[in-house]
Amino acid sequence: MAKPGLAIPTKIKDSTRFYPYFKDCVGAIDGTHILAMIPGQDTASYRNRKGQISQNVLAACNFDLEFTYVLSGWEGSAHDAKVLQDALTRNTNKLVVPEEDDVEETNVDQINDEEEEQLHCTQEQQRVLANTWRANIAASMWTDAMNMGS
């Protein structure tokens, strides 16, 4: 499994839709049910809310869609919060969530003063900046397309 990175992912850093709202995000976590075959007497606890026999599996991935953590084996009847609590508190195979102090802010240090001002402006100003940026990209793409055709 992949190790979580310490820098802000490019997909977040370069997107006005995600940055600065998800700049501290390290990935995604979710639970899913995997159908299982369980011997006779244990069947009841593995029956999920939809009536299927399953295991509750917790998985975490980074922004490159690489799994960074997987915990399987919980009964299908177990609540997702119970599985997450187990993942955070177990002695072995523990889900480690990076603390704010552990993360190096390498990419934030590289932001110049102009970009820093843009981060602290109002939502309306951010919307105007984003629309201007999109218009410039569209104009640039149109110019490139016209130059390729001639």
Backbone as numpy.savetxt, mean C-alpha at the origin, in Angstrom:
# Nx Ny Nz CAx CAy CAz Cx Cy Cz
10.31 -13.43 0.48 9.47 -12.25 0.48 10.35 -11.01 0.48
9.83 -9.96 -0.07 10.57 -8.71 -0.19 10.62 -7.97 1.14
11.68 -7.23 1.34 11.82 -6.38 2.53 11.22 -5.02 2.22
10.55 -4.39 3.20 10.00 -3.06 2.94 11.11 -2.04 2.72
10.91 -1.16 1.74 11.90 -0.13 1.44 11.80 1.03 2.40
12.85 1.84 2.45 12.88 2.96 3.37 12.56 4.28 2.69
12.59 4.33 1.39 12.35 5.58 0.67 10.88 5.65 0.25
10.44 6.85 -0.10 9.08 7.03 -0.58 8.98 6.42 -1.97
8.02 5.52 -2.19 7.90 4.89 -3.51 7.65 5.93 -4.59
8.23 5.71 -5.76 8.10 6.62 -6.88 6.65 6.84 -7.27
5.85 5.78 -7.21 4.44 5.89 -7.59 3.69 6.89 -6.71
4.14 7.04 -5.48 3.51 8.02 -4.58 4.16 9.38 -4.74
5.48 9.40 -4.76 6.23 10.66 -4.82 5.90 11.46 -6.07
5.69 10.80 -7.19 5.48 11.49 -8.46 4.01 11.75 -8.77
3.11 11.45 -7.86 1.68 11.60 -8.12 1.07 12.67 -7.23
0.45 13.66 -7.84 -0.24 14.68 -7.05 -1.50 14.11 -6.41
-1.96 13.00 -6.91 -3.14 12.34 -6.32 -2.79 11.67 -4.99
-1.57 11.13 -4.88 -1.19 10.38 -3.69 -0.28 11.13 -2.73
0.63 11.96 -3.27 1.57 12.68 -2.41 0.98 14.03 -2.04
0.97 14.46 -0.84 1.66 13.97 0.35 0.80 13.07 1.24
-0.40 12.69 0.79 -1.33 11.97 1.64 -0.83 10.57 2.02
-0.14 9.89 1.11 0.33 8.53 1.37 1.85 8.44 1.46
2.53 9.55 1.74 3.99 9.55 1.75 4.58 8.63 2.81
3.86 8.37 3.89 4.35 7.50 4.94 3.85 6.06 4.80
3.12 5.77 3.76 2.57 4.44 3.54 3.68 3.50 3.05
3.74 2.29 3.59 4.77 1.34 3.19 4.21 0.19 2.37
2.90 0.11 2.23 2.31 -0.96 1.44 0.84 -1.12 1.75
0.32 -2.30 1.42 -1.09 -2.59 1.65 -1.21 -3.92 2.39
-2.26 -4.03 3.20 -2.50 -5.26 3.96 -3.96 -5.63 3.82
-4.23 -6.92 3.69 -5.61 -7.36 3.55 -5.70 -8.83 3.95
-6.90 -9.25 4.23 -7.18 -10.63 4.55 -8.00 -11.25 3.44
-7.88 -12.56 3.30 -8.68 -13.28 2.31 -8.96 -14.68 2.83
-9.95 -15.31 2.26 -10.29 -16.68 2.65 -9.86 -17.62 1.54
-9.14 -18.66 1.92 -8.69 -19.69 0.99 -9.44 -20.97 1.35
-10.11 -21.56 0.37 -10.86 -22.79 0.63 -9.91 -23.87 1.14
-10.40 -24.67 2.10 -9.56 -25.67 2.75 -10.32 -26.98 2.91
-9.57 -28.06 3.08 -10.13 -29.37 3.39 -9.69 -29.71 4.81
-10.65 -29.76 5.73 -10.39 -29.94 7.16 -11.00 -31.27 7.61
-10.29 -32.04 8.45 -10.85 -33.30 8.95 -12.12 -33.07 9.78
-12.98 -34.06 9.83 -14.31 -34.06 10.42 -14.62 -33.13 11.58
-14.06 -33.33 12.77 -14.53 -32.62 13.95 -14.11 -31.15 13.99
-13.08 -30.74 13.27 -12.64 -29.35 13.26 -13.35 -28.50 12.21
-14.22 -29.11 11.44 -14.86 -28.43 10.32 -15.64 -27.18 10.74
-16.34 -27.23 11.86 -17.21 -26.12 12.27 -16.45 -24.81 12.46
-15.27 -24.85 13.07 -14.54 -23.60 13.32 -13.93 -23.02 12.05
-13.81 -23.84 11.00 -13.25 -23.35 9.74 -14.34 -22.86 8.78
-15.60 -22.93 9.20 -16.70 -22.48 8.34 -16.79 -20.95 8.44
-16.64 -20.25 7.31 -16.65 -18.78 7.32 -18.08 -18.25 7.27
-18.24 -16.95 7.23 -19.58 -16.34 7.28 -20.42 -16.64 6.04
-19.78 -17.11 4.98 -20.53 -17.47 3.78 -20.85 -18.96 3.74
-20.45 -19.67 4.80 -20.77 -21.09 4.89 -19.75 -22.01 4.26
-18.65 -21.48 3.78 -17.62 -22.30 3.14 -16.54 -22.67 4.16
-15.89 -23.80 3.95 -14.79 -24.23 4.80 -13.53 -23.56 4.26
-12.89 -22.71 5.09 -11.75 -21.94 4.59 -10.77 -21.60 5.71
-9.61 -21.12 5.29 -8.62 -20.54 6.19 -8.62 -19.04 5.96
-8.46 -18.28 7.04 -8.34 -16.83 6.94 -6.86 -16.51 6.80
-6.47 -15.85 5.73 -5.07 -15.56 5.43 -4.87 -14.05 5.40
-3.85 -13.59 6.10 -3.49 -12.17 6.12 -2.23 -11.99 5.28
-2.22 -11.01 4.39 -1.06 -10.76 3.53 -0.79 -9.27 3.44
0.49 -8.93 3.34 0.92 -7.54 3.15 1.83 -7.50 1.94
1.74 -6.41 1.16 2.61 -6.27 0.00 3.11 -4.83 -0.09
4.20 -4.66 -0.84 4.74 -3.32 -1.04 4.21 -2.76 -2.35
4.74 -1.62 -2.77 4.22 -0.96 -3.97 4.72 -1.58 -5.28
5.63 -2.55 -5.17 6.04 -3.30 -6.34 5.28 -4.61 -6.44
4.20 -4.72 -5.64 3.33 -5.89 -5.60 4.08 -7.15 -5.19
5.07 -7.00 -4.30 5.80 -8.12 -3.75 5.28 -8.36 -2.33
5.03 -9.61 -1.99 4.57 -9.92 -0.65 5.68 -9.67 0.35
5.36 -8.95 1.41 6.32 -8.70 2.48 5.96 -9.49 3.74
4.73 -10.02 3.80 4.30 -10.79 4.96 3.08 -11.62 4.60
3.04 -12.87 5.08 1.87 -13.73 4.90 1.69 -14.53 6.19
0.47 -14.56 6.70 0.11 -15.38 7.85 -1.11 -16.19 7.47
-0.94 -17.50 7.43 -2.06 -18.37 7.06 -2.35 -19.35 8.19
-3.46 -20.07 8.08 -3.77 -21.11 9.03 -4.89 -20.79 10.00
-5.33 -19.55 10.07 -6.42 -19.21 10.98 -7.73 -19.79 10.45
-8.60 -20.17 11.38 -9.90 -20.71 11.01 -10.69 -19.69 10.19
-11.52 -20.16 9.30 -12.35 -19.27 8.49 -13.32 -18.45 9.30
-13.66 -18.92 10.50 -14.59 -18.17 11.35 -13.89 -17.05 12.12
-12.56 -16.99 12.09 -11.82 -15.96 12.82 -12.01 -14.60 12.15
-12.22 -13.57 12.97 -12.40 -12.20 12.46 -11.04 -11.65 12.01
-11.06 -10.80 10.99 -9.82 -10.22 10.46 -9.03 -9.47 11.54
-9.73 -8.81 12.45 -9.05 -8.07 13.52 -8.28 -9.02 14.44
-8.85 -10.20 14.68 -8.18 -11.21 15.52 -6.91 -11.71 14.82
-6.98 -11.94 13.52 -5.82 -12.41 12.76 -4.74 -11.32 12.74
-5.13 -10.07 12.55 -4.17 -8.96 12.55 -3.52 -8.82 13.93
-4.30 -8.92 14.99 -3.76 -8.83 16.35 -2.73 -9.94 16.58
-3.03 -11.14 16.12 -2.08 -12.24 16.26 -0.80 -11.96 15.49
-0.93 -11.42 14.28 0.25 -11.12 13.45 1.14 -10.07 14.12
0.55 -9.12 14.81 1.31 -8.05 15.45 1.94 -8.46 16.78
1.40 -9.50 17.43 1.86 -9.84 18.77 2.57 -11.18 18.89
2.66 -11.96 17.85 3.27 -13.29 17.97 4.77 -13.20 18.17
5.35 -14.27 18.71 6.79 -14.30 19.00 7.63 -14.58 17.76
7.15 -15.47 16.90 7.86 -15.78 15.66 6.98 -15.37 14.48
7.61 -15.07 13.36 6.89 -14.63 12.16 5.98 -13.45 12.46
6.51 -12.48 13.16 5.74 -11.30 13.59 5.69 -10.27 12.46
4.52 -9.66 12.29 4.38 -8.55 11.33 5.03 -7.31 11.94
6.09 -6.83 11.31 6.81 -5.67 11.82 6.39 -4.45 11.01
5.84 -3.47 11.70 5.42 -2.23 11.06 6.49 -1.18 11.35
7.12 -0.61 10.31 8.16 0.39 10.56 7.61 1.59 11.31
8.33 2.02 12.33 7.95 3.20 13.08 8.41 4.44 12.33
7.84 5.59 12.65 8.18 6.83 11.95 9.65 7.16 12.08
10.26 6.89 13.23 11.68 7.19 13.44 12.58 6.26 12.64
12.08 5.05 12.28 12.89 4.08 11.55 13.02 4.41 10.07
12.12 5.22 9.54 12.08 5.49 8.11 12.99 6.67 7.78
13.89 6.44 6.82 14.75 7.53 6.36 13.96 8.38 5.39
14.02 9.66 5.57 13.29 10.58 4.70 14.20 11.04 3.56
14.79 10.09 2.83 15.77 10.43 1.80 15.15 11.26 0.69
13.97 10.88 0.23 13.38 11.61 -0.88 12.85 12.98 -0.46
12.43 13.11 0.78 11.93 14.41 1.24 13.07 15.42 1.26
14.27 14.97 1.61 15.42 15.86 1.63 15.77 16.39 0.24
15.37 15.65 -0.79 15.72 16.04 -2.15 14.74 17.04 -2.76
13.64 17.32 -2.07 12.65 18.26 -2.61 13.20 19.68 -2.50
13.12 20.42 -3.59 13.64 21.78 -3.54 12.62 22.73 -2.92
13.02 23.98 -2.70 12.18 24.93 -1.98 10.85 25.19 -2.69
10.85 25.23 -4.02 9.61 25.47 -4.76 8.60 24.36 -4.51
9.05 23.10 -4.57 8.16 21.98 -4.32 7.70 21.97 -2.86
8.56 22.38 -1.96 8.20 22.44 -0.54 7.05 23.42 -0.32
7.09 24.56 -1.00 6.00 25.53 -0.89 4.71 24.96 -1.45
4.80 24.19 -2.54 3.61 23.60 -3.14 2.95 22.59 -2.20
3.74 21.92 -1.39 3.19 20.93 -0.48 2.37 21.56 0.63
2.70 22.79 1.00 2.05 23.44 2.12 0.99 24.47 1.70
0.58 24.45 0.46 -0.43 25.39 0.01 -1.82 24.81 0.24
-2.84 25.61 0.00 -4.21 25.17 0.23 -4.63 24.14 -0.82
-5.74 23.47 -0.54 -6.22 22.46 -1.46 -6.57 23.07 -2.82
-7.13 24.27 -2.82 -7.47 24.94 -4.08 -6.20 25.23 -4.88
-5.14 25.70 -4.19 -3.88 25.97 -4.87 -3.27 24.69 -5.42
-3.37 23.60 -4.66 -2.87 22.32 -5.14 -3.63 21.86 -6.38
-4.94 22.09 -6.39 -5.75 21.71 -7.55 -5.33 22.50 -8.78
-5.09 23.81 -8.60 -4.65 24.65 -9.72 -3.29 24.18 -10.22
-2.36 23.90 -9.30 -1.03 23.42 -9.69 -1.13 22.09 -10.45
-1.98 21.18 -9.95 -2.14 19.88 -10.60 -2.74 20.04 -12.00
-3.74 20.89 -12.14 -4.35 21.12 -13.46 -3.36 21.75 -14.43
-2.54 22.68 -13.94 -1.51 23.29 -14.77 -0.50 22.25 -15.21
-0.09 21.41 -14.27 0.87 20.34 -14.58 0.30 19.41 -15.63
-0.98 18.99 -15.47 -1.63 18.11 -16.46 -1.72 18.78 -17.83
-2.06 20.07 -17.85 -2.17 20.78 -19.12 -0.81 20.85 -19.82
0.25 21.10 -19.05 1.59 21.15 -19.63 2.00 19.79 -20.18
1.66 18.73 -19.48 1.97 17.38 -19.97 1.21 17.12 -21.26
-0.09 17.45 -21.27 -0.91 17.21 -22.46 -0.38 18.01 -23.64
0.00 19.27 -23.42 0.55 20.10 -24.50 1.86 19.52 -25.00
2.68 19.05 -24.08 3.96 18.46 -24.46 3.75 17.18 -25.28
2.81 16.35 -24.86 2.52 15.12 -25.60 1.98 15.44 -26.99
1.11 16.45 -27.08 0.55 16.83 -28.37 1.66 17.34 -29.29
2.55 18.17 -28.77 3.67 18.70 -29.56 4.56 17.56 -30.04
4.86 16.62 -29.15 5.69 15.47 -29.53 5.02 14.64 -30.62
3.70 14.44 -30.49 2.97 13.65 -31.49 2.98 14.35 -32.84
2.81 15.66 -32.85 2.81 16.41 -34.10 4.20 16.39 -34.74
5.25 16.49 -33.92 6.62 16.45 -34.45 6.98 15.09 -35.01
6.43 14.02 -34.44 6.70 12.68 -34.94 6.03 12.45 -36.28
4.87 13.08 -36.48 4.12 12.90 -37.72 4.70 13.66 -38.90
5.49 14.69 -38.64 6.01 15.49 -39.75 7.36 15.07 -40.21
